[in-house]
Amino acid sequence: MKKVIDLRSDTITHPTPEMREAMYRAELGDDGWGDDPTVNRLQELAAERLGKEAALLVPSGTMGNLVSILSQAERGTEIILGDRSHTFTTESGGVSAVGGIHVWALPNDRFGRLDPAQVEAAIRPSGNVHYPRTALICLENTHNRCSGAVLSPEYISTIAALGRRAGVPLHLDGARVFNAAVALEMDPVELVRPFASVTFCLSKGLCCPIGSLICGSAEFIARARFWRQMVGGGMRQAGIIAAAGIVALESMIDRLAEDHEHARMLAEGLAHLPGLTLDLEPIQTNIVIMQVQAMSGEEFAGRLEAEGIRVSRMGPNLVRMVTHYGITRSDMQEAVRAAARILAE
């Protein structure tokens, strides 16, 4: 059978043999009571990796962002985020539906950034009963819908300074924050230092089967534990999940650079094909987004599928390819050749 090269997302990764072994042998308790030793070890390790006081395991990044925001923004307050952010586009409107929180969505540029002047203007003046209180500024790093672009520490510092002056904390949707740290060749502790809360995902490039972590102060995590319980995120023998997460944090971060190399190779190969347009500059990590002119995105994706290449669509003519564990250089070459054959026809 022809090999299937699945580039739909880095969420399709399977746990490594080391993870499966660790899951099999995991020491278990009941995390609902806080006594699963493997979960506790993962949470301690996650907090250490990001330089925060404490961490909390949740089933998904969507729940992580929801719980983080609910823990810092009261009903009737407002958060500022990007119009292409995952929280705004792809989390079912949970912050509004569950939390009663108003959203001010500012435009993301092609690198996933918000204009600092627009952020400053969007922060509501205090004391005016006509306005909701600005409770939180939310950033995303790397940025999923902006070709995996990385927010620089200098840019983050600029936004953080605006927040400090107004007394507004920052939350980071860091689903792929370790990709950002690897691309920047910097300590993730320094990259996330300005944020009151951070989420990151275990089940994308880090290859775990499930799970995300919320990190922040001990006081914040205590509130987050309450909200996790309310939205149904409490688990029992969750050490089975946590064991894979420990392996990921101890051995899977540095290899993300390989995914970035493969994505760059893929992007540069596709950029030369007539009928496709790629913005190469924001492609800094493992996500390649292209615009298809030669046919509809649906047709292009379907014809790639017939060639054994699976991709995802992000709009009528936008197609995304994501590199991850298990993808090779030869897979990248075959994906480019398949795209070239389809476009030549």
N, C-alpha and C positions, 0 to 999 in steps of 0.2 A: 504494500500500500504506500502511496505517496505520503511523505512526511507533511504534516500540517504545521505551518509556522504561525503561531497565534500571537499577534501583535495588538490585540484589542485593548489590553490593559496589563499593567504589572500586578493586577489583582488575581490573574489566572495562574500565578506561580504556585507550585506545590511545595510542601515542606521538604527540606533536605533530609537525607538519611540520618544525620545527627539529630535533627529535630524530632524525627519519628522515634528514635531511640530514647531521647530525653522525655518525650511525652509518655512512652511506655513505662518508664521507670520513675516518673514524677511522684514525689511525696505529696500526698493530698490531705486536705482538711475541708472545712466548710467556709468559703469566703464570705457567705452571708453573716457569719459570726466573726469574720476577720482572722480566722485561724488556719487558713490554707498557707503552709510555709512557702510553697513555690510561688504563689501569687505575691506574698509579702516580699520575697526576694526580688522578683521582677520589678515590683513597684519601687523598692529601694534602689535598684540598679538604674531604672529609668530616671528617677529623680537625680541620681548622681551624674548620669550622662549629660543631663541638661542643666545641672547646677541649680536645681530647685529643691525646696525643703521636702516635698512629698509628691507622690504620684498615685494615680488610681486607674486600674484596669477597667475598660469598658468594651462591649462587644464590637463596636464599629466607630469609625471616625465621625460619621454623622451624629451618632449619640454623643461622642466626645465634644464636638462643637456645641451641640444643643445644651448639654449639661454645663459646659464652661460658661456659656452665655447666660443661662438661667441662674447660675450661681453668682453672677455679677450685675445683672440688669433686671430690675424689678418690672412688673407689669406696668405698662404705661410709659416706660422710658424708651429711649431710642438708641440704636447702634448705627455706626457708620461702617460701611463695607463697600466692596467693589461690585459693579454690575455684572462682572463675569466670575465672581468668586463662587466657590463650591457651595458655601452656605446660602448664597442668594439664589443660585440657579438649580441646585441639585439635591437639596435637603428637604424637599416637600413643604417648604414654608414653615418648618417646625417652630422657629423662634417666635413667629407671630401666632400660629395656631395654638401652640402649647403654652407659650409664655406671655402672650399679649404684648409683645415688644414691637415697637415701631421700627422700621428699617429705612435708612437713608442710603440709597445705593448711588455711589459716585462712579463715573466711568473709569475703568481700568485702561491704561495705555497698553501698547503691544508687549511691554515687559511686565505686565501685571501690577504696575504701580498706580497709586492714587496721587493726583496732583496735590502737593502739600498746601498750596493756597486754597484749593477747594476743600480740603479737610478742615483747615482752620476756619473757613467761612461756614462750614456745616456744623461746627460745634455750637450748640445752642447757648445763648447768653443766659446766665442764671437769673432767677428772680422774676421771670416773665411767665405768668400763668397760662399764656397762650401756647407755649412751647413745651414739648416733652423734654425731659432732662437727658442730655447726652451721657450715656452710661459706659460706652465702650467703643473703641476703634478696633476693627478686625482686619488683619492682613493675612495673606496666604503666601507661603514660601515652601517649595517651589509653586509656581502658578500653573495649575492644570490646564486651563483654557487659553493660556498664553504660551504654549509650546514648552512648558517646563522651565520658564524663565526664573531666574534667581533674584531675589531682593538683596541688594548689597547692605552691608552693615552701616554704611554712610547714609543710605536712604532711610533705613529703619531708625537710625538715630535722629534724623530730621523729624520723622513722624512722632517719635517718642517725646521729643522736646515739645512739640505742639500739645501732646496729651498732658505732659507734666504741668505746663503752664495753665491748662484749663482744669486740671484735676481729673482727667479722663484716662483710665488705664487702657492697655493694649492687650488684645487676645490674638494669638497666632494659630491659624489653621496650618499646622506644620505636618500635614499628612506625609510629605516627602522632605521633611526638614533635614534629614541626614544626607539626602541627595544634594541639597543646597550647601551644606557644610563641606561635603567632599568636593563639589565643584569650586567652591571658594578657597579650598585648602585651609580651613580654619576650624578652630575648636567650636563645636556646637554650643558649648556653654556661653561663649562670648556672643555668638550669633543670636541667641534667644534671651540674653540678659535683660533687655528692655521690656520684655513681655511679662505681664502679671500672670498669664496663663498660656499654656502651649498644649496642643494635641499633636500626637504623631501616630502613624499607622504602622502596625507590625505586618500586615497582610498584603503590602504592595511589594516594593523592591526587597524588603527584608525577608520575604518568602514564608511567613507564618500562615497557618490556615485561617486564623481569625484573630481579631483583637486590635485595640488601640489603647494608648495611654494618655491621660490628662496629667499635666505637671504644673505645680505652682506652690504657693505657700501652704503651710500646714493648715492654716485657717481656711483658705480657699478650698483645699481638698476635703476638709470636713463638711463644708457646704455642698461640694460636688457629690459627696457620698450620699447625702440626703436626696439630691435631685436624681442621681443615678437610680436609687431605689424607686422613686416616684415614676420614672419613665420605663421601669421594667428591666433595668440593666444589672440587677443583683444576680449573682451566679453562685453555685454551690462548689463542687469540686473543680474549680476553674484552674487549678494547677496544671491540668492537662494542656490547657491553652498557654498558660504562663511559661511552662517549661520550654516550649518552642521559642517564646519571646526572649528568654534568657540566652538561648543559643544565638538568636538573631543579633542581640546587642553585643554579644561577645565576639562574634565571628563574621557577621554578614555586612557590616557597614563599609569597610574599605573596598569590598568588591564592587560597590556601586559605580566606581570609576569605570569599570568594564562596560557597564550598561551605557554610560555617557559616551564612551568611545564608539560603541556600536551605533548609537543614535546619530552621532555626527557623521559616521561613515554612510549610514542610510540616507540622511538628509542631503549630503553632498551628492550622492549618486542620483537621487530623485530630482534634485534641483536642475539638472541638465536636460531633463526630459520635456519635450514640447507637450503642452496640454496640462502641465502642473505648475503651480506657483507656490514657492516656499519662501518664507521670511527666515533666513538662516540665523540672523543675529540673536533672536530670543531662544534658539534651540541650544540650551546650555547644559541640559541634563539628559533625561531619557525619554522625552516626549517629542514627536515629530508631527506637526499639523500642516496639512497642505490644502490648497484650494484647487479643485479640479475644474478645468475649463472645457476639456474635450468631450465630456459627457456629464451626466448627473453624478453626484457623489454616490447615490444608491447603485447606479449601474456599475460604476468603477469598483465599489466595494464588492458587489456581487460577482464581477468577473475575476477579481483577485481571489475571492473565496473558491471559485472553480479551479484556480491555479494552486490552491493549497495555502493561500495567504489570508489570514483573518485580520480584519481591521475594524475600527469603529467609526461611526459617522457622528459629527458634531454639528451638523447643519446641512442644508440642501446640497451644498457643494464642498463642504469641509470634511476631510477624512483625517483620522488620527492613527498613528502607529506608535506603540510604546515598547521599548526594549526592557529586558528583565532577565533574571536568572534562568539559564537553560537556553537562551538565544545565543547563537554563535555568529562569527564573522561570515561564514558561508551562508547562513540564513539571511544575512543582510544583502549579500550579493544576489541570492536567488530572488529576494523581494524586489530588488531594483530591476533584475532581468524580467521578472513577471510583469511589473508595471510597464516596462519598455515595450514588451510584446503587445500588451493590451492597447497601449496608446498608438502603436504603429499600425494596428489594424483599423 
